[in-house]
Amino acid sequence: MIAAATLMTAISSVLEQEGDILELIVVDDGSTDDTAERVGSVTDPRLTYVKRENGGLSAARNTGARAASGEYLAFLDDDDLLLPGWLQRVGRSLAEDRCVLTSWAAEVVDPSGRWLELLRPVPMGAAFENYETLIRAGTFAVSRRAYFAVGGFTEGLKANEQTDFALRLFPRCRAEGWKVGVIDETLVRIVRASPEARYHHRPDWLLASAAHLVDRYGEQLARSPDTLADYLAVAGVAAARAQQFGTARSYLGRAVRVARDPRRKARNAARLVLAALPPVGRRVWRAEEFA
């Protein structure tokens, strides 16, 4: 029931935008609550409801992208919402700047509405062609042509799917001379659930996704050594939490060697020590600071 209720708030935040919205595609990824009935109560002709068997976030986003006919795509999770003025500001940026992708800031709150932090587009480093951007659901719009040119989101990847998308998109932007823009405004509110409630924080899924990034994009990530070290550390911590301590030591050892930032190096060295002491590590890995 909670998912359906938050979805209706997200839908309202889109349909209440001032300006012309070509379409709003709501993809139901195998829900078992009353989502269909609630969405069906919305009579706005701009809304299209697509029901599919559960396939995960990437598959749902690709389904929505295929169902869309507009020139640009933007993605919004069911518990987030667009702030007033989003459509006008993003539409103006895309029309005037002729960007293939543009991104904006997001305010992050907890489920009770308490403010947590502000996320802004930042320089992403050499691994991402040094573009300044923010790539997560709700914080960017991308041309439909560019989205499909790089294959959309990788289906079956259950975490880090947006990083995977960015690692394919930005080299193509650089090669093709496609413009990437930034809007210096906060245009979306993102609700951050507790780590326990975030299904994509499952250790096995995090390990598989981080290993995928390192294996597929290792050479590209190595252009930003600390970024590569971060994903090696994600894989290492996830492996430790999954009780795969040998795998954890392998990834964390690489993270120590790769990191250039002294604080990262020290932090990963501490993680490596914990991975070498499983009885101690089991008690510590639950702590958020070692996530």
Secondary structure, 3 states (H helix, E strand, C coil): CHHHHHHHHHHHHHHCCCCCCCCEEEEEECCCCCHHHHHHCCCCCCEEEEEECCCCHHHHHHHHHHHCCCCEEECCCCCCEECCCHHHHHHHHHHHHCCCEEEEEEEEECCCCCEEEEECCEECCHHHCCCEECCCCCCEEEEHHHHHHCCCCCCCCCCCHHHHHHHHHHHHHHHHCCCEEEEEEEEEEEECCCHHHCHHHCHHHHHHHHHHHHHHHHHHHCCCHHHHHHHHHHHHHHHHHCCCHHHHHHHHHHHHHHCCCHHHHHHHHHHHHHHHCHHHHHHHCCCHHHC
